[in-house]
Amino acid sequence: SAEPELRFRPPAETPVRLFTEPELARYDGHQEGQPIYLAVKGVVFDVTSGKEFYGKGAPYNALVGKDSTRGVAKMSLDPADLTHDTTGLTEEELKSLDDIFNNVYKAKYPIVGYTSRRILNEDGSPNLDFKPEDQPHFSIKDEF
């Protein structure tokens, strides 16, 4: 036949997805062969390439499988700090959070999604403050 053969071509980048807390918890580095995910500021990063830091038994394993924004800001592995909540952080801790977010996580690890908390309110309604154009991977060129 004269028609060209169609072949499946995977997208250039894996599409990002929305993670609930229980879904994110599955990627905590304890299951062999499973990716390792860590969320900071509601952005989910694939930190599998840093397995020696984030894998099972590794020094920063407590941070993975959840949104550990507060722990990253405070440089703390205290279970009470392993949360998305930034209430009461000092100006210095917030600056440290931004520096680590931009210069470590965004610079080094691929973004695989967002926490549902970043995009949805507790009742499941859309978070009207969420702006795609403010997201680290967003580019008008890519979207349209």
The first five atom37 places (N, CA, C, CB, O) and aatype in JSON, in Angstrom:
{
  "aatype": [15, 0, 6, 14, 6, 10, 1, 13, 1, 14, 14, 0, 6, 16, 14, 19, 1, 10, 13, 16, 6, 14, 6, 10, 0, 1, 18, 3, 7, 8, 5, 6, 7, 5, 14, 9, 18, 10, 0, 19, 11, 7, 19, 19, 13, 3, 19, 16, 15, 7, 11, 6, 13, 18, 7, 11, 7, 0, 14, 18, 2, 0, 10, 19, 7, 11, 3, 15, 16, 1, 7, 19, 0, 11, 12, 15, 10, 3, 14, 0, 3, 10, 16, 8, 3, 16, 16, 7, 10, 16, 6, 6, 6, 10, 11, 15, 10, 3, 3, 9, 13, 2, 2, 19, 18, 11, 0, 11, 18, 14, 9, 19, 7, 18, 16, 15, 1, 1, 9, 10, 2, 6, 3, 7, 15, 14, 2, 10, 3, 13, 11, 14, 6, 3, 5, 14, 8, 13, 15, 9, 11, 3, 6, 13],
  "atom_mask": [
    [1, 1, 1, 1, 1],
    [1, 1, 1, 1, 1],
    [1, 1, 1, 1, 1],
    [1, 1, 1, 1, 1],
    [1, 1, 1, 1, 1],
    [1, 1, 1, 1, 1],
    [1, 1, 1, 1, 1],
    [1, 1, 1, 1, 1],
    [1, 1, 1, 1, 1],
    [1, 1, 1, 1, 1],
    [1, 1, 1, 1, 1],
    [1, 1, 1, 1, 1],
    [1, 1, 1, 1, 1],
    [1, 1, 1, 1, 1],
    [1, 1, 1, 1, 1],
    [1, 1, 1, 1, 1],
    [1, 1, 1, 1, 1],
    [1, 1, 1, 1, 1],
    [1, 1, 1, 1, 1],
    [1, 1, 1, 1, 1],
    [1, 1, 1, 1, 1],
    [1, 1, 1, 1, 1],
    [1, 1, 1, 1, 1],
    [1, 1, 1, 1, 1],
    [1, 1, 1, 1, 1],
    [1, 1, 1, 1, 1],
    [1, 1, 1, 1, 1],
    [1, 1, 1, 1, 1],
    [1, 1, 1, 0, 1],
    [1, 1, 1, 1, 1],
    [1, 1, 1, 1, 1],
    [1, 1, 1, 1, 1],
    [1, 1, 1, 0, 1],
    [1, 1, 1, 1, 1],
    [1, 1, 1, 1, 1],
    [1, 1, 1, 1, 1],
    [1, 1, 1, 1, 1],
    [1, 1, 1, 1, 1],
    [1, 1, 1, 1, 1],
    [1, 1, 1, 1, 1],
    [1, 1, 1, 1, 1],
    [1, 1, 1, 0, 1],
    [1, 1, 1, 1, 1],
    [1, 1, 1, 1, 1],
    [1, 1, 1, 1, 1],
    [1, 1, 1, 1, 1],
    [1, 1, 1, 1, 1],
    [1, 1, 1, 1, 1],
    [1, 1, 1, 1, 1],
    [1, 1, 1, 0, 1],
    [1, 1, 1, 1, 1],
    [1, 1, 1, 1, 1],
    [1, 1, 1, 1, 1],
    [1, 1, 1, 1, 1],
    [1, 1, 1, 0, 1],
    [1, 1, 1, 1, 1],
    [1, 1, 1, 0, 1],
    [1, 1, 1, 1, 1],
    [1, 1, 1, 1, 1],
    [1, 1, 1, 1, 1],
    [1, 1, 1, 1, 1],
    [1, 1, 1, 1, 1],
    [1, 1, 1, 1, 1],
    [1, 1, 1, 1, 1],
    [1, 1, 1, 0, 1],
    [1, 1, 1, 1, 1],
    [1, 1, 1, 1, 1],
    [1, 1, 1, 1, 1],
    [1, 1, 1, 1, 1],
    [1, 1, 1, 1, 1],
    [1, 1, 1, 0, 1],
    [1, 1, 1, 1, 1],
    [1, 1, 1, 1, 1],
    [1, 1, 1, 1, 1],
    [1, 1, 1, 1, 1],
    [1, 1, 1, 1, 1],
    [1, 1, 1, 1, 1],
    [1, 1, 1, 1, 1],
    [1, 1, 1, 1, 1],
    [1, 1, 1, 1, 1],
    [1, 1, 1, 1, 1],
    [1, 1, 1, 1, 1],
    [1, 1, 1, 1, 1],
    [1, 1, 1, 1, 1],
    [1, 1, 1, 1, 1],
    [1, 1, 1, 1, 1],
    [1, 1, 1, 1, 1],
    [1, 1, 1, 0, 1],
    [1, 1, 1, 1, 1],
    [1, 1, 1, 1, 1],
    [1, 1, 1, 1, 1],
    [1, 1, 1, 1, 1],
    [1, 1, 1, 1, 1],
    [1, 1, 1, 1, 1],
    [1, 1, 1, 1, 1],
    [1, 1, 1, 1, 1],
    [1, 1, 1, 1, 1],
    [1, 1, 1, 1, 1],
    [1, 1, 1, 1, 1],
    [1, 1, 1, 1, 1],
    [1, 1, 1, 1, 1],
    [1, 1, 1, 1, 1],
    [1, 1, 1, 1, 1],
    [1, 1, 1, 1, 1],
    [1, 1, 1, 1, 1],
    [1, 1, 1, 1, 1],
    [1, 1, 1, 1, 1],
    [1, 1, 1, 1, 1],
    [1, 1, 1, 1, 1],
    [1, 1, 1, 1, 1],
    [1, 1, 1, 1, 1],
    [1, 1, 1, 1, 1],
    [1, 1, 1, 0, 1],
    [1, 1, 1, 1, 1],
    [1, 1, 1, 1, 1],
    [1, 1, 1, 1, 1],
    [1, 1, 1, 1, 1],
    [1, 1, 1, 1, 1],
    [1, 1, 1, 1, 1],
    [1, 1, 1, 1, 1],
    [1, 1, 1, 1, 1],
    [1, 1, 1, 1, 1],
    [1, 1, 1, 1, 1],
    [1, 1, 1, 0, 1],
    [1, 1, 1, 1, 1],
    [1, 1, 1, 1, 1],
    [1, 1, 1, 1, 1],
    [1, 1, 1, 1, 1],
    [1, 1, 1, 1, 1],
    [1, 1, 1, 1, 1],
    [1, 1, 1, 1, 1],
    [1, 1, 1, 1, 1],
    [1, 1, 1, 1, 1],
    [1, 1, 1, 1, 1],
    [1, 1, 1, 1, 1],
    [1, 1, 1, 1, 1],
    [1, 1, 1, 1, 1],
    [1, 1, 1, 1, 1],
    [1, 1, 1, 1, 1],
    [1, 1, 1, 1, 1],
    [1, 1, 1, 1, 1],
    [1, 1, 1, 1, 1],
    [1, 1, 1, 1, 1],
    [1, 1, 1, 1, 1]
  ],
  "atom_positions": [
    [[0.84, -1.19, 0.0], [0.0, 0.0, 0.0], [0.88, 1.24, 0.0], [-0.95, 0.01, 1.22], [2.01, 1.21, 0.49]],
    [[0.36, 2.32, -0.55], [1.12, 3.56, -0.66], [1.05, 4.4, 0.62], [0.6, 4.37, -1.83], [1.78, 5.37, 0.75]],
    [[0.17, 4.02, 1.56], [0.04, 4.8, 2.8], [1.25, 4.58, 3.69], [-1.26, 4.44, 3.55], [1.72, 3.45, 3.83]],
    [[1.75, 5.65, 4.3], [2.9, 5.47, 5.21], [2.46, 4.68, 6.45], [3.5, 6.85, 5.62], [1.34, 4.81, 6.93]],
    [[3.37, 3.88, 6.94], [3.07, 3.1, 8.13], [3.13, 4.02, 9.35], [4.07, 1.92, 8.28], [4.09, 4.76, 9.54]],
    [[2.09, 3.97, 10.17], [2.06, 4.79, 11.39], [2.72, 4.02, 12.51], [0.61, 5.2, 11.77], [2.44, 2.84, 12.72]],
    [[3.57, 4.69, 13.22], [4.25, 4.05, 14.35], [4.03, 4.9, 15.58], [5.78, 3.87, 14.07], [3.96, 6.13, 15.51]],
    [[3.92, 4.22, 16.71], [3.75, 4.95, 17.97], [5.06, 5.63, 18.31], [3.31, 3.99, 19.12], [6.13, 5.02, 18.3]],
    [[4.97, 6.91, 18.62], [6.14, 7.65, 19.08], [5.8, 8.21, 20.45], [6.54, 8.8, 18.08], [4.87, 9.0, 20.59]],
    [[6.56, 7.81, 21.48], [6.26, 8.36, 22.8], [6.5, 9.86, 22.82], [7.13, 7.66, 23.88], [7.33, 10.37, 22.07]],
    [[5.78, 10.58, 23.67], [6.01, 12.02, 23.75], [7.45, 12.3, 24.17], [5.02, 12.68, 24.73], [8.08, 11.48, 24.84]],
    [[7.95, 13.44, 23.78], [9.34, 13.81, 24.09], [9.56, 13.82, 25.6], [9.68, 15.18, 23.49], [10.62, 13.42, 26.08]],
    [[8.57, 14.27, 26.33], [8.65, 14.32, 27.78], [7.47, 13.58, 28.36], [8.7, 15.78, 28.3], [6.38, 13.59, 27.79]],
    [[7.67, 12.93, 29.5], [6.56, 12.28, 30.17], [5.62, 13.37, 30.67], [7.04, 11.37, 31.34], [6.08, 14.34, 31.28]],
    [[4.32, 13.24, 30.43], [3.41, 14.29, 30.9], [3.37, 14.34, 32.43], [1.99, 14.06, 30.34], [3.52, 13.33, 33.1]],
    [[3.16, 15.53, 32.95], [3.06, 15.67, 34.4], [1.67, 15.2, 34.84], [3.32, 17.14, 34.85], [0.73, 15.18, 34.05]],
    [[1.56, 14.83, 36.11], [0.28, 14.36, 36.62], [0.02, 14.93, 38.0], [0.24, 12.84, 36.65], [0.89, 15.54, 38.62]],
    [[-1.19, 14.71, 38.47], [-1.62, 15.18, 39.78], [-1.5, 14.03, 40.77], [-3.07, 15.74, 39.74], [-1.97, 12.93, 40.48]],
    [[-0.9, 14.26, 41.91], [-0.72, 13.23, 42.94], [-1.51, 13.56, 44.2], [0.76, 13.06, 43.28], [-1.41, 14.67, 44.73]],
    [[-2.29, 12.6, 44.67], [-2.9, 12.73, 45.99], [-1.83, 12.28, 46.99], [-4.24, 11.87, 46.13], [-0.83, 11.69, 46.59]],
    [[-2.03, 12.55, 48.27], [-1.05, 12.14, 49.27], [-0.84, 10.62, 49.28], [-1.48, 12.61, 50.66], [0.31, 10.18, 49.32]],
    [[-1.93, 9.8, 49.24], [-1.7, 8.35, 49.23], [-0.95, 7.88, 47.97], [-3.03, 7.61, 49.33], [-0.15, 6.95, 48.04]],
    [[-1.2, 8.51, 46.81], [-0.49, 8.13, 45.59], [1.0, 8.47, 45.71], [-1.09, 8.83, 44.37], [1.86, 7.66, 45.35]],
    [[1.29, 9.64, 46.21], [2.68, 10.07, 46.36], [3.42, 9.16, 47.34], [2.75, 11.54, 46.83], [4.6, 8.88, 47.16]],
    [[2.73, 8.72, 48.37], [3.34, 7.87, 49.4], [3.85, 6.54, 48.82], [2.32, 7.58, 50.51], [4.73, 5.92, 49.42]],
    [[3.33, 6.11, 47.68], [3.78, 4.86, 47.06], [5.21, 4.96, 46.53], [2.83, 4.48, 45.91], [5.87, 3.94, 46.29]],
    [[5.69, 6.19, 46.34], [7.01, 6.39, 45.73], [8.04, 6.82, 46.78], [6.93, 7.45, 44.61], [8.77, 7.79, 46.6]],
    [[8.07, 6.07, 47.89], [8.92, 6.44, 49.03], [10.27, 5.75, 49.06], [8.2, 6.13, 50.3], [10.99, 5.82, 50.06]],
    [[10.63, 5.09, 47.95], [11.96, 4.47, 47.87], [12.06, 3.11, 48.51], [0.0, 0.0, 0.0], [13.15, 2.53, 48.52]],
    [[10.97, 2.57, 49.04], [11.04, 1.27, 49.72], [10.78, 0.09, 48.8], [10.06, 1.25, 50.85], [11.07, -1.05, 49.16]],
    [[10.22, 0.35, 47.62], [9.94, -0.74, 46.69], [10.97, -0.75, 45.57], [8.51, -0.62, 46.1], [11.1, 0.23, 44.83]],
    [[11.7, -1.84, 45.46], [12.75, -1.97, 44.45], [12.16, -1.82, 43.04], [13.48, -3.33, 44.59], [11.11, -2.4, 42.74]],
    [[12.84, -1.05, 42.2], [12.39, -0.87, 40.82], [11.34, 0.22, 40.64], [0.0, 0.0, 0.0], [10.99, 0.54, 39.51]],
    [[10.86, 0.78, 41.72], [9.85, 1.84, 41.67], [10.57, 3.2, 41.72], [8.81, 1.71, 42.86], [11.55, 3.33, 42.44]],
    [[10.1, 4.21, 40.96], [10.74, 5.53, 41.06], [10.59, 6.11, 42.47], [10.14, 6.5, 40.03], [9.74, 5.69, 43.25]],
    [[11.43, 7.08, 42.77], [11.4, 7.75, 44.08], [11.0, 9.2, 43.82], [12.79, 7.66, 44.82], [11.66, 9.91, 43.07]],
    [[9.91, 9.63, 44.46], [9.38, 10.98, 44.26], [9.4, 11.78, 45.55], [7.96, 10.92, 43.7], [9.2, 11.24, 46.64]],
    [[9.66, 13.06, 45.4], [9.68, 14.01, 46.51], [8.99, 15.28, 46.05], [11.15, 14.3, 46.99], [9.26, 15.77, 44.95]],
    [[8.1, 15.8, 46.88], [7.43, 17.06, 46.53], [7.97, 18.19, 47.39], [5.9, 16.93, 46.69], [8.16, 18.04, 48.6]],
    [[8.21, 19.32, 46.73], [8.61, 20.55, 47.41], [7.76, 21.66, 46.8], [10.16, 20.84, 47.27], [7.7, 21.8, 45.58]],
    [[7.11, 22.44, 47.65], [6.24, 23.53, 47.19], [5.17, 23.01, 46.23], [7.07, 24.62, 46.51], [4.76, 23.72, 45.31]],
    [[4.71, 21.78, 46.47], [3.64, 21.22, 45.65], [4.09, 20.69, 44.3], [0.0, 0.0, 0.0], [3.26, 20.22, 43.52]],
    [[5.39, 20.75, 44.01], [5.92, 20.25, 42.74], [6.57, 18.89, 43.03], [6.96, 21.26, 42.1], [7.4, 18.78, 43.93]],
    [[6.19, 17.87, 42.27], [6.7, 16.51, 42.49], [7.88, 16.26, 41.56], [5.58, 15.45, 42.26], [7.77, 16.37, 40.34]],
    [[9.02, 15.93, 42.18], [10.26, 15.67, 41.45], [10.58, 14.18, 41.5], [11.42, 16.49, 42.03], [10.32, 13.51, 42.5]],
    [[11.14, 13.67, 40.41], [11.64, 12.29, 40.38], [13.1, 12.34, 40.83], [11.48, 11.64, 38.94], [13.97, 12.77, 40.07]],
    [[13.35, 11.9, 42.06], [14.71, 11.96, 42.62], [15.4, 10.59, 42.57], [14.66, 12.46, 44.08], [16.37, 10.34, 43.29]],
    [[14.89, 9.7, 41.71], [15.43, 8.35, 41.6], [16.93, 8.36, 41.29], [14.69, 7.57, 40.51], [17.67, 7.5, 41.79]],
    [[17.39, 9.32, 40.49], [18.83, 9.38, 40.15], [19.68, 9.69, 41.38], [19.08, 10.44, 39.06], [20.89, 9.48, 41.37]],
    [[19.05, 10.19, 42.44], [19.75, 10.45, 43.7], [19.45, 9.38, 44.73], [0.0, 0.0, 0.0], [19.36, 9.65, 45.93]],
    [[19.29, 8.15, 44.24], [18.92, 7.01, 45.1], [19.82, 6.88, 46.34], [18.97, 5.72, 44.29], [19.35, 6.49, 47.41]],
    [[21.1, 7.2, 46.17], [22.03, 7.08, 47.32], [21.69, 8.06, 48.43], [23.47, 7.3, 46.85], [22.11, 7.88, 49.57]],
    [[20.93, 9.12, 48.11], [20.49, 10.09, 49.12], [19.06, 9.84, 49.57], [20.62, 11.5, 48.57], [18.72, 10.06, 50.74]],
    [[18.2, 9.38, 48.64], [16.76, 9.3, 48.9], [16.19, 7.89, 48.98], [16.04, 10.05, 47.85], [15.04, 7.72, 49.39]],
    [[16.96, 6.87, 48.6], [16.47, 5.5, 48.6], [16.29, 4.94, 50.01], [0.0, 0.0, 0.0], [16.59, 5.61, 51.0]],
    [[15.8, 3.71, 50.08], [15.58, 3.04, 51.36], [16.89, 3.0, 52.16], [15.04, 1.6, 51.13], [17.92, 2.56, 51.66]],
    [[16.81, 3.47, 53.41], [17.97, 3.48, 54.29], [18.94, 4.62, 54.04], [0.0, 0.0, 0.0], [19.93, 4.75, 54.76]],
    [[18.68, 5.45, 53.04], [19.58, 6.58, 52.71], [19.31, 7.76, 53.65], [19.39, 7.02, 51.22], [18.25, 7.82, 54.29]],
    [[20.27, 8.7, 53.74], [20.15, 9.78, 54.73], [18.89, 10.66, 54.6], [21.34, 10.66, 54.62], [18.37, 11.12, 55.61]],
    [[18.41, 10.89, 53.38], [17.25, 11.78, 53.2], [15.98, 11.04, 52.81], [17.57, 12.82, 52.16], [15.05, 11.64, 52.27]],
    [[15.94, 9.74, 53.09], [14.76, 8.94, 52.73], [13.49, 9.46, 53.41], [14.99, 7.48, 53.1], [12.4, 9.3, 52.87]],
    [[13.62, 10.07, 54.58], [12.44, 10.57, 55.3], [11.7, 11.64, 54.5], [12.85, 11.14, 56.66], [10.51, 11.87, 54.74]],
    [[12.38, 12.31, 53.56], [11.77, 13.39, 52.79], [10.87, 12.9, 51.66], [12.84, 14.27, 52.23], [9.99, 13.64, 51.21]],
    [[11.07, 11.66, 51.17], [10.4, 11.21, 49.95], [9.03, 10.6, 50.21], [11.26, 10.22, 49.24], [8.71, 10.18, 51.33]],
    [[8.23, 10.56, 49.14], [6.89, 10.0, 49.24], [5.88, 10.96, 49.84], [0.0, 0.0, 0.0], [4.78, 10.56, 50.22]],
    [[6.27, 12.23, 49.93], [5.39, 13.24, 50.53], [5.85, 14.63, 50.1], [5.37, 13.13, 52.08], [6.9, 14.78, 49.47]],
    [[5.06, 15.64, 50.46], [5.48, 17.02, 50.25], [6.23, 17.44, 51.51], [4.24, 17.98, 49.95], [5.63, 17.62, 52.56]],
    [[7.52, 17.58, 51.39], [8.4, 17.89, 52.53], [8.88, 19.33, 52.53], [9.59, 16.95, 52.54], [10.01, 19.6, 52.96]],
    [[8.06, 20.24, 52.06], [8.45, 21.64, 51.92], [9.02, 22.22, 53.21], [7.26, 22.47, 51.48], [10.09, 22.83, 53.19]],
    [[8.33, 22.04, 54.32], [8.78, 22.6, 55.6], [10.13, 22.02, 56.01], [7.73, 22.34, 56.7], [11.01, 22.75, 56.46]],
    [[10.3, 20.7, 55.85], [11.57, 20.05, 56.2], [12.72, 20.58, 55.37], [0.0, 0.0, 0.0], [13.82, 20.8, 55.89]],
    [[12.47, 20.8, 54.07], [13.51, 21.35, 53.19], [13.87, 22.76, 53.63], [13.05, 21.34, 51.71], [15.04, 23.12, 53.69]],
    [[12.86, 23.57, 53.95], [13.09, 24.96, 54.37], [13.9, 25.03, 55.66], [11.76, 25.69, 54.55], [14.78, 25.88, 55.81]],
    [[13.59, 24.13, 56.58], [14.25, 24.14, 57.9], [15.49, 23.24, 57.93], [13.28, 23.7, 58.98], [16.19, 23.18, 58.94]],
    [[15.74, 22.54, 56.81], [16.81, 21.54, 56.77], [16.64, 20.58, 57.94], [18.21, 22.23, 56.81], [17.57, 20.34, 58.71]],
    [[15.42, 20.05, 58.05], [15.05, 19.2, 59.16], [14.47, 17.88, 58.67], [14.05, 19.91, 60.08], [13.71, 17.85, 57.7]],
    [[14.82, 16.81, 59.35], [14.23, 15.5, 59.07], [13.26, 15.1, 60.17], [15.32, 14.44, 58.91], [12.8, 13.96, 60.21]],
    [[12.96, 16.03, 61.07], [12.0, 15.78, 62.14], [10.65, 15.47, 61.51], [11.91, 17.01, 63.11], [10.16, 16.24, 60.69]],
    [[10.02, 14.34, 61.88], [8.73, 13.98, 61.28], [7.69, 15.1, 61.35], [8.18, 12.76, 61.97], [6.84, 15.2, 60.46]],
    [[7.74, 15.94, 62.36], [6.79, 17.05, 62.49], [7.0, 18.1, 61.39], [6.93, 17.71, 63.86], [6.08, 18.84, 61.06]],
    [[8.2, 18.15, 60.82], [8.52, 19.12, 59.77], [8.31, 18.57, 58.36], [9.96, 19.58, 59.92], [8.44, 19.31, 57.39]],
    [[7.99, 17.31, 58.23], [7.84, 16.7, 56.91], [6.42, 16.91, 56.4], [8.18, 15.19, 56.95], [5.62, 15.98, 56.32]],
    [[6.13, 18.16, 56.06], [4.8, 18.58, 55.65], [4.9, 19.69, 54.61], [3.98, 19.04, 56.86], [5.95, 20.29, 54.42]],
    [[3.78, 19.94, 53.96], [3.69, 21.04, 52.98], [3.55, 22.39, 53.68], [2.49, 20.81, 52.04], [3.78, 23.43, 53.07]],
    [[3.17, 22.39, 54.96], [2.8, 23.6, 55.69], [4.01, 24.51, 55.95], [2.15, 23.23, 57.02], [4.99, 24.09, 56.57]],
    [[3.92, 25.74, 55.47], [5.02, 26.7, 55.67], [4.68, 27.76, 56.71], [5.37, 27.37, 54.34], [5.42, 28.74, 56.87]],
    [[3.58, 27.58, 57.4], [3.15, 28.55, 58.42], [4.25, 28.75, 59.46], [1.84, 28.07, 59.1], [4.78, 27.78, 60.01]],
    [[4.58, 30.01, 59.73], [5.52, 30.33, 60.78], [7.0, 30.22, 60.41], [0.0, 0.0, 0.0], [7.86, 30.41, 61.26]],
    [[7.3, 29.92, 59.16], [8.71, 29.86, 58.76], [9.29, 31.28, 58.75], [8.87, 29.19, 57.36], [8.59, 32.24, 58.43]],
    [[10.55, 31.39, 59.11], [11.21, 32.69, 59.14], [11.54, 33.14, 57.71], [12.51, 32.63, 60.0], [11.49, 32.34, 56.78]],
    [[11.85, 34.4, 57.56], [12.25, 34.94, 56.25], [13.48, 34.2, 55.72], [12.56, 36.47, 56.36], [13.57, 33.92, 54.53]],
    [[14.4, 33.88, 56.61], [15.62, 33.16, 56.24], [15.29, 31.74, 55.76], [16.6, 33.11, 57.43], [15.87, 31.28, 54.78]],
    [[14.38, 31.06, 56.45], [13.97, 29.71, 56.05], [13.26, 29.73, 54.7], [13.06, 29.08, 57.11], [13.47, 28.83, 53.88]],
    [[12.42, 30.74, 54.45], [11.73, 30.86, 53.17], [12.71, 31.12, 52.03], [10.69, 31.98, 53.23], [12.55, 30.6, 50.92]],
    [[13.74, 31.93, 52.3], [14.77, 32.19, 51.29], [15.55, 30.92, 51.0], [15.72, 33.33, 51.76], [15.85, 30.61, 49.85]],
    [[15.89, 30.18, 52.05], [16.6, 28.91, 51.9], [15.76, 27.93, 51.07], [16.93, 28.3, 53.28], [16.28, 27.23, 50.2]],
    [[14.45, 27.89, 51.35], [13.54, 27.03, 50.6], [13.57, 27.36, 49.11], [12.11, 27.17, 51.15], [13.69, 26.47, 48.28]],
    [[13.47, 28.64, 48.78], [13.49, 29.06, 47.38], [14.82, 28.71, 46.71], [13.24, 30.57, 47.28], [14.85, 28.25, 45.57]],
    [[15.93, 28.94, 47.44], [17.25, 28.62, 46.89], [17.38, 27.13, 46.59], [18.36, 29.06, 47.87], [17.82, 26.75, 45.51]],
    [[16.99, 26.29, 47.55], [17.11, 24.84, 47.36], [16.15, 24.37, 46.27], [16.82, 24.09, 48.69], [16.5, 23.52, 45.45]],
    [[14.94, 24.92, 46.26], [13.93, 24.55, 45.25], [14.47, 24.83, 43.84], [12.61, 25.33, 45.49], [14.38, 23.98, 42.95]],
    [[15.02, 26.04, 43.64], [15.49, 26.44, 42.32], [16.84, 25.85, 41.93], [15.58, 27.92, 42.25], [17.04, 25.41, 40.8]],
    [[17.78, 25.84, 42.89], [19.15, 25.47, 42.56], [19.48, 23.99, 42.77], [20.08, 26.28, 43.38], [20.51, 23.51, 42.3]],
    [[18.62, 23.27, 43.47], [18.84, 21.84, 43.65], [17.76, 21.07, 42.89], [18.85, 21.45, 45.16], [18.05, 20.38, 41.91]],
    [[16.53, 21.17, 43.36], [15.49, 20.32, 42.79], [15.15, 20.66, 41.35], [14.25, 20.42, 43.63], [15.18, 19.78, 40.49]],
    [[14.84, 21.92, 41.05], [14.5, 22.28, 39.67], [15.68, 22.1, 38.73], [14.01, 23.73, 39.6], [15.51, 21.75, 37.56]],
    [[16.88, 22.34, 39.23], [18.08, 22.26, 38.39], [18.51, 20.81, 38.13], [19.22, 23.03, 39.04], [19.13, 20.52, 37.11]],
    [[18.18, 19.92, 39.05], [18.76, 18.59, 39.01], [17.78, 17.46, 38.68], [19.39, 18.31, 40.3], [18.18, 16.45, 38.1]],
    [[16.5, 17.62, 39.04], [15.56, 16.51, 38.94], [14.37, 16.84, 38.05], [15.08, 16.1, 40.32], [13.88, 17.98, 38.07]],
    [[13.89, 15.87, 37.27], [12.71, 16.12, 36.41], [11.43, 16.27, 37.23], [12.55, 14.99, 35.4], [11.24, 15.61, 38.24]],
    [[10.56, 17.15, 36.76], [9.25, 17.35, 37.37], [8.31, 16.32, 36.77], [8.72, 18.82, 37.14], [8.18, 16.22, 35.55]],
    [[7.64, 15.56, 37.64], [6.71, 14.53, 37.16], [5.26, 14.88, 37.47], [7.06, 13.19, 37.78], [4.35, 14.21, 36.98]],
    [[5.05, 15.92, 38.27], [3.67, 16.29, 38.57], [3.58, 17.32, 39.67], [0.0, 0.0, 0.0], [4.56, 17.96, 40.05]],
    [[2.36, 17.43, 40.17], [2.05, 18.37, 41.26], [1.21, 17.65, 42.29], [1.31, 19.64, 40.73], [0.51, 16.69, 41.97]],
    [[1.27, 18.12, 43.52], [0.39, 17.56, 44.53], [-1.01, 18.12, 44.28], [0.89, 17.89, 45.99], [-1.16, 19.26, 43.86]],
    [[-2.01, 17.31, 44.55], [-3.38, 17.77, 44.32], [-3.68, 18.98, 45.19], [-4.4, 16.64, 44.63], [-4.48, 19.84, 44.81]],
    [[-3.04, 19.07, 46.35], [-3.23, 20.21, 47.26], [-2.85, 21.53, 46.59], [-2.41, 20.01, 48.55], [-3.41, 22.58, 46.91]],
    [[-1.9, 21.48, 45.67], [-1.45, 22.71, 45.0], [-2.51, 23.22, 44.02], [-0.13, 22.46, 44.27], [-2.63, 24.43, 43.81]],
    [[-3.27, 22.3, 43.43], [-4.23, 22.67, 42.39], [-5.67, 22.65, 42.88], [-4.08, 21.75, 41.22], [-6.51, 23.38, 42.36]],
    [[-5.94, 21.82, 43.89], [-7.31, 21.69, 44.4], [-7.39, 22.11, 45.86], [-7.8, 20.25, 44.26], [-6.43, 21.98, 46.61]],
    [[-8.54, 22.63, 46.25], [-8.82, 22.93, 47.65], [-9.17, 21.63, 48.37], [-9.97, 23.97, 47.79], [-9.38, 20.6, 47.73]],
    [[-9.22, 21.69, 49.71], [-9.53, 20.5, 50.51], [-10.83, 19.83, 50.06], [-9.63, 20.88, 51.98], [-10.93, 18.61, 50.1]],
    [[-11.82, 20.62, 49.64], [-13.12, 20.06, 49.26], [-13.13, 19.55, 47.81], [-14.21, 21.1, 49.44], [-14.17, 19.11, 47.32]],
    [[-11.98, 19.61, 47.13], [-11.89, 19.11, 45.76], [-12.19, 20.16, 44.7], [0.0, 0.0, 0.0], [-12.05, 19.9, 43.51]],
    [[-12.6, 21.35, 45.13], [-12.87, 22.42, 44.17], [-11.54, 23.0, 43.68], [-13.75, 23.53, 44.81], [-10.53, 22.88, 44.37]],
    [[-11.54, 23.62, 42.51], [-10.28, 24.18, 41.97], [-9.72, 25.29, 42.86], [-10.51, 24.72, 40.55], [-10.46, 26.11, 43.4]],
    [[-8.4, 25.3, 43.01], [-7.72, 26.37, 43.72], [-7.59, 27.54, 42.74], [-6.3, 25.9, 44.27], [-6.81, 27.48, 41.79]],
    [[-8.33, 28.6, 42.98], [-8.35, 29.73, 42.05], [-7.03, 30.49, 42.03], [-9.47, 30.67, 42.4], [-6.77, 31.27, 41.12]],
    [[-6.19, 30.27, 43.05], [-4.88, 30.93, 43.09], [-3.85, 30.21, 42.24], [-4.39, 31.02, 44.52], [-2.77, 30.74, 41.99]],
    [[-4.17, 28.99, 41.78], [-3.22, 28.23, 40.95], [-3.17, 28.83, 39.56], [-3.62, 26.73, 40.88], [-4.2, 28.95, 38.89]],
    [[-1.99, 29.22, 39.14], [-1.79, 29.82, 37.82], [-0.77, 28.98, 37.06], [-1.33, 31.32, 37.94], [0.41, 28.94, 37.44]],
    [[-1.19, 28.29, 35.99], [-0.23, 27.45, 35.25], [1.01, 28.22, 34.81], [-0.9, 26.84, 34.03], [2.11, 27.67, 34.79]],
    [[0.83, 29.48, 34.45], [1.97, 30.26, 33.96], [3.03, 30.5, 35.04], [1.51, 31.58, 33.42], [4.16, 30.87, 34.72]],
    [[2.66, 30.3, 36.31], [3.62, 30.45, 37.4], [4.38, 29.16, 37.69], [2.92, 30.93, 38.66], [5.28, 29.14, 38.52]],
    [[4.0, 28.08, 37.02], [4.6, 26.78, 37.31], [5.97, 26.66, 36.65], [3.68, 25.65, 36.84], [6.21, 27.24, 35.59]],
    [[6.87, 25.9, 37.29], [8.25, 25.82, 36.82], [8.42, 25.29, 35.41], [9.02, 24.98, 37.74], [9.39, 25.65, 34.75]],
    [[7.51, 24.45, 34.91], [7.71, 23.85, 33.59], [6.91, 24.55, 32.5], [7.33, 22.38, 33.62], [7.04, 24.22, 31.32]],
    [[6.08, 25.5, 32.89], [5.13, 26.09, 31.95], [5.81, 27.0, 30.94], [4.07, 26.87, 32.7], [6.67, 27.81, 31.29]],
    [[5.41, 26.86, 29.69], [5.88, 27.75, 28.64], [4.74, 27.93, 27.66], [7.16, 27.19, 27.92], [4.18, 26.95, 27.17]],
    [[4.39, 29.17, 27.38], [3.29, 29.46, 26.45], [3.53, 28.71, 25.14], [3.16, 30.99, 26.19], [2.6, 28.16, 24.56]],
    [[4.78, 28.7, 24.68], [5.15, 28.05, 23.43], [4.75, 26.56, 23.46], [6.68, 28.19, 23.18], [4.25, 26.03, 22.47]],
    [[4.97, 25.89, 24.61], [4.64, 24.48, 24.71], [3.15, 24.24, 24.82], [5.34, 23.87, 25.9], [2.65, 23.2, 24.4]],
    [[2.43, 25.18, 25.39], [1.02, 24.97, 25.67], [0.13, 25.24, 24.47], [0.6, 25.84, 26.81], [-0.95, 24.66, 24.37]],
    [[0.56, 26.12, 23.54], [-0.3, 26.49, 22.42], [0.36, 26.27, 21.08], [-0.72, 27.93, 22.53], [-0.24, 26.54, 20.04]]
  ]
}
